[in-house]
Amino acid sequence: MTWLDLPADTGFGPANLPYGVFCPAGGRPRTGVAIGDHVLDLAGLTGDPVHATGSLNAFMAQGPDAWAALRSMITTWLTDPAHRERVEPHLLPRDAVTMRLPIEVADYVDFYSSADHAENLGRMFRPGSPPLTPNWKHLPIGYHGRAGTVRLSGTPVRRPHGQRKAPPDPAPVFGPSLRLDIEAEVGFVVGVPSRLGTPVPARDFPSYVFGVCLVNDWSARDLQAWEYVPLGPFLGKSFLTSVSPWVVPLAALSAARVEPPARDEPLLDYLADGDQPWGLDLTLEVRLNGAVVSRPPFARMYWTAAQQLAHMTVNGASLRTGDLYASGTVSGPEREQRGSLIELSWNGQEPLTLPDGTTRSFLEDGDEVTITATAPGADGSRIGFGEVVGRVQAS
Amino acid sequence: MTWLDLPADTGFGPANLPYGVFCPAGGRPRTGVAIGDHVLDLAGLTGDPVHATGSLNAFMAQGPDAWAALRSMITTWLTDPAHRERVEPHLLPRDAVTMRLPIEVADYVDFYSSADHAENLGRMFRPGSPPLTPNWKHLPIGYHGRAGTVRLSGTPVRRPHGQRKAPPDPAPVFGPSLRLDIEAEVGFVVGVPSRLGTPVPARDFPSYVFGVCLVNDWSARDLQAWEYVPLGPFLGKSFLTSVSPWVVPLAALSAARVEPPARDEPLLDYLADGDQPWGLDLTLEVRLNGAVVSRPPFARMYWTAAQQLAHMTVNGASLRTGDLYASGTVSGPEREQRGSLIELSWNGQEPLTLPDGTTRSFLEDGDEVTITATAPGADGSRIGFGEVVGRVQAS
């Protein structure tokens, strides 16, 4: 137990200790750890310059032994009253600081690992064909996104312009996207780089991946539908990807590990789960203008983040500190578990009705979307992930 | 005319002045300009710390006025004999220095803008369908690649492992790629960042793009064919992308500008060429183990780099210093103008015969591929781009 007074049901209890980068009023950015309604200023408390760089990258690059050592020290500082006098001056109210993007993003990869999501989109976009492409259950499909437009939660979502063309239209037209959507995802942050030419096995996942954040991969479905054959999504995604300010260390998720779903196809050796697989029992919550519209279950993801890491590097591609890879939209089998509006409104055929009586198939200007998540913590508490939020602006 | 003694037919005459990053023997990396067989050490000559950072990024970020001012000064230093005494000590033989990757790559985007290439691949991969997808002549198709595996020319090409599955096979198999290929491309390097939410018009291309390099986008066709539907190429490309060490400034290419080919479809306003379009008359040359196998003509590219820039940002996506975008494989209409082996060997049906009597459909271990290019220079000389080279290693 901590000597701090924590709010009831805080997701930021002593079993969590997520890392972020914050600016105190008038101060320079530094690394902190969220605890209850406070942030612990690691730069101030430790004096270690690695926590004063303005991103987590330098600390993440130190590797898992350093991560474990610091986590252990922070736990001691926050639970042993003998440290209270020294620590307390470095606790700042979280509502008095400004958060920054926690990592310098190196490469950004987006996977597509929810079978429910992929089947839903397959049914909508390729009616008459099998909902999953033949490769889907043999490898975690993924693609590279734009790292330079990964931004902090709260960044305004300017409605993108671009080309769209419905199949019957004679030619494409240009204008603001009419089908602006969300994708509720979970992001994995690489801490330790790997060498070009040397694959990273799935079992080494916790030696390379530092932690977990929330991702909203904003999507313009009309731009995407017209552009994506044959080389994949580009402008339909690249205008903005929002991430939550707090990175939950992998070490906080030991009690959240679960068996992944049964696999329908035999796995090639490099994708084997091993005896300690990395299914994770996170429950996401998606709110649209304050109303909960979905609770996607991450435990159902067909491919785990460890398998994604092994796949991403099996061709010898190297990792860099700050690489971010996202799970793909998290959807469950029920309507109220779908992680995108195109699924929730079934491509606009079944619009959502919000509590104010208005309906939505896609996002309107002024709409605000908030994604949160929780997971079981080792001490019986809930691990919180904070939130990733964005409001749509006309452009 | 320069006071230096230049080799006949050097591509690095005074009308070129390409930038690179080099290490003198035992020294730290710094920015240099190639002139004949020498490199001019800008860090040593100017004392400006911007040239001692180990990449071109800081200088590129200074923008087009700074680029023009330095180019003008270098021209004076190398042509006015009054400067010879001061300049000469900072000229090093190029064969005595080690080149480095010239830029810190931010995002890497690969386009697909040769109609001949796209038609060839469409005919091979989608027989019975129109060779170009319906969107191809309305927008420059592109996708994001892996920035972290963009490496300097000369980096060994380790044959990637991965999944492949020919359509009749019952399940995928894992192993080294059997269809390792090249893509001869031209790369454009962004110097000046842009703001999120603000598209960059095509006419502003020379205000943002610093220069041009050569790119070999190594490709594992068997991995790519199995993985790429529906989200595009991933592991078939991400193991390595090689770039040439010298970045030719846009200012060196004024005499290479040509009209792009006639367009078959009306262009949306944001893709209009304007009255000073950016077709570029580069001729590439591809050598396999020393034998020229192709001379792809860049002037035939359907989409120009200015149009690619406008498209890439029209949704509000921002640019960063160090963004690299490549043209896509450069192919012409003739067999000996094709920029990839899959086209040159027509998917293995018409293997190439090399001068040593061996045949190739795809790359074998030990094969070396070298891509060079030239363009007309303003003084009647040829502008050279150096080379991008790589040798295949078993793995």
Boltz contact constraints between the chains, C-beta under 6 A:
constraints:
  - contact:
      token1: [A, 106]
      token2: [B, 148]
      max_distance: 6.0
  - contact:
      token1: [A, 107]
      token2: [B, 146]
      max_distance: 6.0
  - contact:
      token1: [A, 107]
      token2: [B, 147]
      max_distance: 6.0
  - contact:
      token1: [A, 107]
      token2: [B, 148]
      max_distance: 6.0
  - contact:
      token1: [A, 133]
      token2: [B, 229]
      max_distance: 6.0
  - contact:
      token1: [A, 133]
      token2: [B, 230]
      max_distance: 6.0
  - contact:
      token1: [A, 135]
      token2: [B, 226]
      max_distance: 6.0
  - contact:
      token1: [A, 138]
      token2: [B, 172]
      max_distance: 6.0
  - contact:
      token1: [A, 139]
      token2: [B, 163]
      max_distance: 6.0
  - contact:
      token1: [A, 141]
      token2: [B, 231]
      max_distance: 6.0
  - contact:
      token1: [A, 142]
      token2: [B, 234]
      max_distance: 6.0
  - contact:
      token1: [A, 143]
      token2: [B, 231]
      max_distance: 6.0
  - contact:
      token1: [A, 143]
      token2: [B, 232]
      max_distance: 6.0
  - contact:
      token1: [A, 143]
      token2: [B, 234]
      max_distance: 6.0
  - contact:
      token1: [A, 144]
      token2: [B, 144]
      max_distance: 6.0
  - contact:
      token1: [A, 144]
      token2: [B, 145]
      max_distance: 6.0
  - contact:
      token1: [A, 144]
      token2: [B, 146]
      max_distance: 6.0
  - contact:
      token1: [A, 145]
      token2: [B, 144]
      max_distance: 6.0
  - contact:
      token1: [A, 146]
      token2: [B, 107]
      max_distance: 6.0
  - contact:
      token1: [A, 146]
      token2: [B, 144]
      max_distance: 6.0
  - contact:
      token1: [A, 146]
      token2: [B, 317]
      max_distance: 6.0
  - contact:
      token1: [A, 147]
      token2: [B, 107]
      max_distance: 6.0
  - contact:
      token1: [A, 148]
      token2: [B, 106]
      max_distance: 6.0
  - contact:
      token1: [A, 148]
      token2: [B, 107]
      max_distance: 6.0
  - contact:
      token1: [A, 148]
      token2: [B, 318]
      max_distance: 6.0
  - contact:
      token1: [A, 148]
      token2: [B, 320]
      max_distance: 6.0
  - contact:
      token1: [A, 149]
      token2: [B, 317]
      max_distance: 6.0
  - contact:
      token1: [A, 158]
      token2: [B, 197]
      max_distance: 6.0
  - contact:
      token1: [A, 158]
      token2: [B, 316]
      max_distance: 6.0
  - contact:
      token1: [A, 160]
      token2: [B, 315]
      max_distance: 6.0
  - contact:
      token1: [A, 160]
      token2: [B, 316]
      max_distance: 6.0
  - contact:
      token1: [A, 162]
      token2: [B, 314]
      max_distance: 6.0
  - contact:
      token1: [A, 162]
      token2: [B, 315]
      max_distance: 6.0
  - contact:
      token1: [A, 163]
      token2: [B, 139]
      max_distance: 6.0
  - contact:
      token1: [A, 172]
      token2: [B, 138]
      max_distance: 6.0
  - contact:
      token1: [A, 174]
      token2: [B, 268]
      max_distance: 6.0
  - contact:
      token1: [A, 197]
      token2: [B, 158]
      max_distance: 6.0
  - contact:
      token1: [A, 226]
      token2: [B, 135]
      max_distance: 6.0
  - contact:
      token1: [A, 229]
      token2: [B, 133]
      max_distance: 6.0
  - contact:
      token1: [A, 230]
      token2: [B, 133]
      max_distance: 6.0
  - contact:
      token1: [A, 231]
      token2: [B, 141]
      max_distance: 6.0
  - contact:
      token1: [A, 231]
      token2: [B, 143]
      max_distance: 6.0
  - contact:
      token1: [A, 231]
      token2: [B, 232]
      max_distance: 6.0
  - contact:
      token1: [A, 232]
      token2: [B, 143]
      max_distance: 6.0
  - contact:
      token1: [A, 232]
      token2: [B, 231]
      max_distance: 6.0
  - contact:
      token1: [A, 232]
      token2: [B, 232]
      max_distance: 6.0
  - contact:
      token1: [A, 234]
      token2: [B, 142]
      max_distance: 6.0
  - contact:
      token1: [A, 234]
      token2: [B, 143]
      max_distance: 6.0
  - contact:
      token1: [A, 235]
      token2: [B, 315]
      max_distance: 6.0
  - contact:
      token1: [A, 238]
      token2: [B, 317]
      max_distance: 6.0
  - contact:
      token1: [A, 239]
      token2: [B, 315]
      max_distance: 6.0
  - contact:
      token1: [A, 239]
      token2: [B, 316]
      max_distance: 6.0
  - contact:
      token1: [A, 239]
      token2: [B, 317]
      max_distance: 6.0
  - contact:
      token1: [A, 268]
      token2: [B, 174]
      max_distance: 6.0
  - contact:
      token1: [A, 314]
      token2: [B, 162]
      max_distance: 6.0
  - contact:
      token1: [A, 315]
      token2: [B, 160]
      max_distance: 6.0
  - contact:
      token1: [A, 315]
      token2: [B, 162]
      max_distance: 6.0
  - contact:
      token1: [A, 315]
      token2: [B, 235]
      max_distance: 6.0
  - contact:
      token1: [A, 315]
      token2: [B, 239]
      max_distance: 6.0
  - contact:
      token1: [A, 316]
      token2: [B, 158]
      max_distance: 6.0
  - contact:
      token1: [A, 316]
      token2: [B, 160]
      max_distance: 6.0
  - contact:
      token1: [A, 316]
      token2: [B, 239]
      max_distance: 6.0
  - contact:
      token1: [A, 317]
      token2: [B, 146]
      max_distance: 6.0
  - contact:
      token1: [A, 317]
      token2: [B, 149]
      max_distance: 6.0
  - contact:
      token1: [A, 317]
      token2: [B, 238]
      max_distance: 6.0
  - contact:
      token1: [A, 317]
      token2: [B, 239]
      max_distance: 6.0
  - contact:
      token1: [A, 318]
      token2: [B, 148]
      max_distance: 6.0
  - contact:
      token1: [A, 320]
      token2: [B, 148]
      max_distance: 6.0
